[in-house]
Amino acid sequence: MDEEVVELDPVDSFMELDPRDILRAKQNDLEGRLTAPWDEDNPDGFIPETGRVDPLTLVNSAIPDKLKPPRSGSTDQNEIEVYLATIFATQTVEQVARSLQCYSVIEIGVVSTAYFAIGENRFAMNEGSSFGIGGAQVSCTGVSDTKVSVTISVSVPGNTVSRNKIYIPRSVN
């Protein structure tokens, strides 16, 4: 007797599968693909020592010369000190600029005086005068009843870091 083999529709046969069987088949497939690059006894998958502690560290030969920083072979200590002094001077200028407040302007005849404060320290400046604050030199370059122009500067060897700021006078609260 010949029995006819009836094939089921692929969608229907998939719907009849047990989900646990699908997971077991997937697990067996993944375990079959497992490699051990650290195992020296496995010649197919072994990756020899690269000479690097961390395999993600840069290899100088892999970086194009255009992307490498210029190196002269020597480090000039003076350049490093000027660079660090410039960073410190920039931070000082920014700190003074942030904390300086202009409270009011008083005009008596042709003389205009601006009143400033840094924290609890209050002082007055006329146009053209300067005042030293925390290593920075604050110079008043212009005073009017609507705005006060100030230049904050710090000198470093071979350079001066400065910033021009305009303050709008406000009343004391």
C-alpha positions as CSV (number, residue, x, y, z in Angstrom):
1,M,0.0,0.0,0.0
2,D,1.3,3.3,-1.0
3,E,0.6,6.0,1.5
4,E,0.6,9.5,0.2
5,V,2.7,11.9,2.2
6,V,0.8,15.0,2.7
7,E,2.9,18.1,3.4
8,L,1.6,20.7,5.7
9,D,1.7,24.3,4.9
10,P,5.0,25.8,6.3
11,V,3.1,28.4,8.3
12,D,0.9,25.7,9.9
13,S,3.9,23.5,10.7
14,F,5.6,26.5,12.3
15,M,2.5,27.2,14.4
16,E,2.5,23.6,15.6
17,L,6.1,23.8,16.9
18,D,6.8,24.0,20.6
19,P,8.6,27.2,21.6
20,R,10.9,25.3,23.9
21,D,12.1,23.2,20.9
22,I,12.9,26.4,19.0
23,L,14.9,27.7,22.0
24,R,16.8,24.4,22.4
25,A,17.7,24.4,18.6
26,K,18.9,28.0,18.9
27,Q,21.0,27.1,22.0
28,N,22.6,24.1,20.2
29,D,23.4,26.3,17.2
30,L,25.1,28.9,19.3
31,E,27.1,26.4,21.3
32,G,28.3,24.9,18.0
33,R,29.6,28.3,16.9
34,L,31.4,29.0,20.2
35,T,35.1,29.8,19.8
36,A,38.0,29.9,22.3
37,P,40.6,32.4,21.0
38,W,42.6,32.0,24.3
39,D,43.0,28.2,24.0
40,E,46.4,27.4,22.6
41,D,45.4,23.8,21.9
42,N,42.8,24.9,19.4
43,P,44.9,25.9,16.3
44,D,41.9,27.1,14.3
45,G,40.6,29.7,16.7
46,F,43.7,30.7,18.7
47,I,44.7,34.3,18.6
48,P,48.3,34.8,19.6
49,E,49.5,37.4,22.2
50,T,49.3,40.9,20.7
51,G,51.8,42.4,23.0
52,R,49.2,44.8,24.4
53,V,47.5,44.6,27.8
54,D,44.3,46.0,26.4
55,P,43.5,45.0,22.8
56,L,41.7,48.3,22.3
57,T,44.8,50.5,22.9
58,L,46.1,52.4,19.9
59,V,48.8,51.0,17.8
60,N,51.0,53.9,16.4
61,S,51.5,52.1,13.1
62,A,47.7,52.1,12.6
63,I,47.3,55.8,12.8
64,P,47.9,57.8,9.6
65,D,50.8,60.3,9.9
66,K,48.4,63.2,9.1
67,L,46.5,62.5,12.3
68,K,49.5,62.2,14.6
69,P,50.5,65.2,16.7
70,P,53.8,66.9,15.6
71,R,56.8,65.7,17.7
72,S,60.2,67.3,17.7
73,G,61.7,64.8,20.1
74,S,62.2,67.3,22.9
75,T,59.9,69.1,25.3
76,D,60.5,72.7,26.1
77,Q,59.8,73.2,29.8
78,N,59.4,77.0,29.3
79,E,56.6,76.4,26.7
80,I,54.8,74.1,29.2
81,E,55.1,76.7,32.0
82,V,53.9,79.5,29.7
83,Y,51.0,77.4,28.6
84,L,50.0,76.5,32.2
85,A,50.4,80.2,33.3
86,T,48.2,81.2,30.4
87,I,45.5,78.7,31.4
88,F,45.7,80.0,35.0
89,A,45.5,83.6,33.8
90,T,42.5,82.8,31.6
91,Q,40.7,81.2,34.6
92,T,41.5,84.3,36.7
93,V,40.2,86.7,34.1
94,E,37.0,84.7,33.8
95,Q,36.5,84.4,37.5
96,V,36.9,88.2,38.0
97,A,34.6,88.9,35.1
98,R,31.9,86.6,36.5
99,S,32.1,88.0,40.1
100,L,32.4,91.7,39.2
101,Q,29.2,93.7,39.6
102,C,28.6,97.4,38.7
103,Y,26.0,98.9,41.1
104,S,25.8,102.5,40.0
105,V,27.3,105.5,38.2
106,I,27.4,109.0,39.6
107,E,28.2,111.9,37.3
108,I,29.4,115.1,38.9
109,G,30.2,117.7,36.2
110,V,32.5,116.0,33.7
111,V,33.7,113.3,36.1
112,S,31.8,110.0,36.0
113,T,32.4,107.5,38.8
114,A,31.3,103.8,38.6
115,Y,30.8,101.8,41.8
116,F,31.7,98.1,41.7
117,A,31.7,95.2,44.0
118,I,33.2,91.8,44.2
119,G,31.5,89.9,47.0
120,E,31.6,92.2,50.0
121,N,34.5,94.4,48.6
122,R,33.2,97.6,47.1
123,F,35.2,100.2,45.2
124,A,34.8,103.1,42.9
125,M,36.6,103.7,39.6
126,N,36.8,106.7,37.3
127,E,37.3,106.4,33.5
128,G,41.0,105.6,32.9
129,S,41.7,104.3,36.5
130,S,42.6,100.7,37.3
131,F,42.4,98.4,40.3
132,G,44.1,95.1,41.2
133,I,41.9,92.2,42.2
134,G,43.2,88.7,42.9
135,G,46.1,88.9,40.5
136,A,44.0,90.6,37.7
137,Q,44.2,94.2,36.7
138,V,40.7,95.8,36.2
139,S,40.8,99.0,34.1
140,C,37.8,101.2,33.6
141,T,37.8,102.3,29.9
142,G,34.5,104.1,29.7
143,V,31.8,105.3,32.0
144,S,28.3,106.5,31.1
145,D,25.0,106.4,32.9
146,T,23.8,103.4,30.8
147,K,27.0,101.3,30.6
148,V,30.5,100.9,32.0
149,S,33.3,99.4,29.9
150,V,36.0,97.5,31.7
151,T,39.1,95.6,30.6
152,I,40.2,92.7,32.9
153,S,43.8,91.5,32.2
154,V,46.5,89.3,33.7
155,S,50.1,89.3,32.5
156,V,52.0,86.1,31.9
157,P,55.6,85.9,30.6
158,G,55.4,86.9,26.9
159,N,51.7,87.3,26.8
160,T,48.7,89.1,28.3
161,V,45.3,87.6,28.8
162,S,42.6,90.2,28.7
163,R,38.9,90.5,28.3
164,N,36.7,93.5,27.6
165,K,33.4,93.5,29.4
166,I,30.5,95.9,29.4
167,Y,28.5,96.2,32.6
168,I,25.0,97.8,33.0
169,P,24.7,99.6,36.3
170,R,22.0,98.4,38.5
171,S,20.6,99.6,41.8
172,V,21.6,98.0,45.1
173,N,18.9,95.6,46.3
